[in-house]
């Protein structure tokens, strides 16, 4: 269970309304959930992300294409396409691909009417789309725990776009199935997997994260990878039948199953609490 706590910076076993949880500390959760803040942190850390600006009708020109920030980010002759989306939210809701800069104003104003919040405008990347998960370095394989020398990066996969899709449709509309996502092949996709793992580790370490995230990435026309966003609360429902979640698609290649994943998350947070002596131990002691 993820969420906020009255404890400002306790990164291990916390409580939310009296219920123990093992999510991110409040500062990290807020940073990851705010897409524009995350992208600024990524860029400041020297990591690749698509060019972007943040638009608000009170702070920017009503027509985003005429705003000095837009021109500085994309150039005076930028034609698009662009991705327009809320700075917070989930499941690809209110996310639009806008073909030309002349259409940005209408989309931004329509999203603002719903969210009353800032709007993220970023350059559309036309290449393939990928996900990779990153967690702490204590991992369960076959119910046996091991401590890795670096963050655990797993389930590198490609999100398969339909012919008419420019952005991945929400799982609320199209459930995640084997046709919607595929695990990358360790032989034919070896270089791609290496690059995804490297970016995943860099994000986790440079941003000081301490528990599970899922990174969404996309290629540009040259095949270079760019970070789209991070999900600090990825779907962790147990797979059932043909429906799964993005984190579980690559678990078998790691010698793990769903129960190993859940045990890994719990064991890693306990390790931070007990072995590294950080965080408040009261909730754990109460459970014991």
Protein Blocks (a to p, Z undefined) as FASTA:
>chain_A
ZZddfbfklcbdcdeehiacfbdcfklmmmmmmmmlmmmmmmmnopacdddddddfklmc
fblmlpmklmmmnopklgbjcddddfbdeehiaiacdfbfklmmmmmmmmmmmnopacdd
ddddfbdcdddddddfbdceehiacddfbdcdehiacddddfklcbdcdfklmccdfklp
ccddfklmmmmmmmmmmmmmmmmmmnopabdcdddddddfkopacdfbdcfbbcfbdceh
jbccfklmmmmmnopafklmmmmmmmmmmmmmmmnopajfklmmmmZZ
